[in-house]
């Protein structure tokens, strides 16, 4: 019984101690991070807790054995037994008398108080510049924001470029400091020209000191790289420019060439700490991304690009990626990121595909993770092979189950397969692993809306807005979320706010113009939309963006054709546009074959529509164009069949086009095909599915041109069926939607109002 009691007591004591230790270590971690304490503060606290563990265990055992069992009074021993017991206990009890809870508690408190005092003394002497740990700024050796020169590192290896590369990496790392300023190479080059020496010559320690003395700079950073077996030793030292004395030296080792950047990071951090920079600031400095490239400068630009793209600065990110691939023309991950970014923003599709193809061509030189990411992006974005892309990302997740990029990209593929639940799970898991990835939030919102989970989408958007204030994607998703619920006034306000906030971004101005035009079109305000489209055309022409110009001109022609019924005016507009910019002036992969085929089929020119589809198929066959579900050709084939009177073929083609992530895109024209076939029950079913299916991007997917017509047609069909309630519902929605439509569209609105009066009277 006693042993059972002792084990139970020991278990409770250990549970309390370990739980308290965990809470204390969490507190120490917060102190280390927020107060800028040295890393060894946390490690020292951990050591003290480990030392205390056997003491707590021993105290629990000793105190447990002394504790009298509960359950009744012990029997009174006789005098002889008592004396014998006392004589046996006396010599063994004394050594363990100190093992009591009072002493353990005092020891614990005292140890941590002493540790806190040691850390306080360290931080104080560092801040005051006293002793070997004192900061150089506090000691007056350097001034805050002092300018330093980084000399080329001495190279003691068989790689002739390693010394210069290490110096460049150190210069990049040190440039993140808030307490010193690193003189950039261009500045040093100007000084060397004034010295009448080659500005591109090696900047060794002697030359760096001479430059520093000329410019009144107090110190230079010198270093060396030495091969030791299969690894490397890196040294860095801060040297006085005037007398060459070493102010502070540091050394780090790297097990192989892939660890050199990590070693440089550590060297830079130690130097920054000794100079006097806050440890909190040093920890906040983001390291360069770990991707394969021979150029450290290209790596720096790639790392900057990844971060600014996450912040919504796509144009700046694209420019940085272009600079990165110019520095390293085999930089596969930079090409991959460039291609993915261009695809994400829906711009320059050809350029994006070219970048993804270049990344794929250089995949053999990549790490396993990079290779799988590159292959997945290529198979998805260029080859159109979603199965192969999915296999690549799944292979990556087998290596690293917590890779958020692989999860996000795999989620997109599940979304394209309309498995929205699985896609959402992957996006939300990516957010948990990398909450700084803004793209994951927008993807999650799309899948949540696709499942009708508007409350969850609102919550995700709120989280995104909280974590990324001012990010343009927040306003874009807020506008899409509002328009997906037919709240066009709120959507318009979000877009107007974004346009004002992003006045310096041509990309965001383009998005705002297109979206505002769509918001005007869906409400029948064609003149307002046309003004915005003309502005977009002028900007596209000025930027040499012919593909956007052609698509915008076709949009104007569609107004004449679809809304106004002016077939000849529409044809003239498109012919004028093609005379201005013949299709041959656009790269094959960027030619809008599907768009033009749809237009000519709707305009009653099936011969022209078929010619464009034939050209498209020839381009696919010779490899200059890769088929894509979003190129519009599948829908064009269905509309062409409808224009040629092949109604059953049209239905088959349009049903076959109802694939991919968009659950509503094919429905407007499929409904028209059923209408032309006289299958009114199918028309009602398809149109009801269209207006009731939740979709985040439904404004762009079809509402801009089809929603009013579908409301109008559903109302008429329900009236013919004798379903007055449903007829009133859709006539009412049509009237509300087009209440402020252009004057030439108002006769349709008036007809709907009369139908509402008629239905009300009959009821």
Secondary structure, 3 states (H helix, E strand, C coil): CHHHHHHHHHHHHHHHHHHHHHHHHHHHHHHHHHCCCCHHHHHHHHHHHHHHHHHHHHHHHHHHHHCCCCCCCCCCCCHHHHHHHHHHHHHHHHHHCCCCHHHHHHHHHHHHHHHHHHHHHHHHHHHHCCCCCCCCCCCCCCCCCEEEEECCCEEECCCCCHHHHHHHHHHHHHCCCCCEEECCHHHHHHHHHHCCCCCCCCCCHHHHHHHHHHHCCCEEEEEEEEEECCEEEEEEEEEECCCCCEEEEEEEEECCHHHHHHHHHHHHHHHHHHHCCCHHHHHHCCCCCCCCCCCHHHHHHHHHHHHHHHCCCHHHHHHHHHHHHHHCCCCHHHHHHHHHHHHHCCCCHHHHHHHHHHHHHCHHHCCHHHHHHHHHHHHHHCCCCHHHHHHHHHHHHHHCCCCHHHHHHHHHHHHHCCCHHHHHHHHHHHHHHCCCCHHHHHHHHHHHHHCCCHHHHHHHHHHHHHHCCCCHHHHHHHHHHHHHCCCHHHHHHHHHHHHHHCCCCHHHHHHHHHHHHHHHHHCCCHHHHHHHHHHHHHHHHHCCCHHHHHHHHHHHHHHHHHHCCCHHHHHHHHHHHHHHCCHHHCCHHHCCHHHHHHHHHHCCCHHHHHHHHHHHHHHHHCCCCCCCCCCCHHHHHHHHHHHCCCHHHHHHHHHHCCCCCCCCCCHHHHHHHHHHCCCHHHHHHHHHHHHHCCCCCHHHHHHHHHHHHHHHHHHHHHHHHCCHHHHHHHHHHHHHHCCCCCHHHHHHHHHHHHHHHHHHHHC
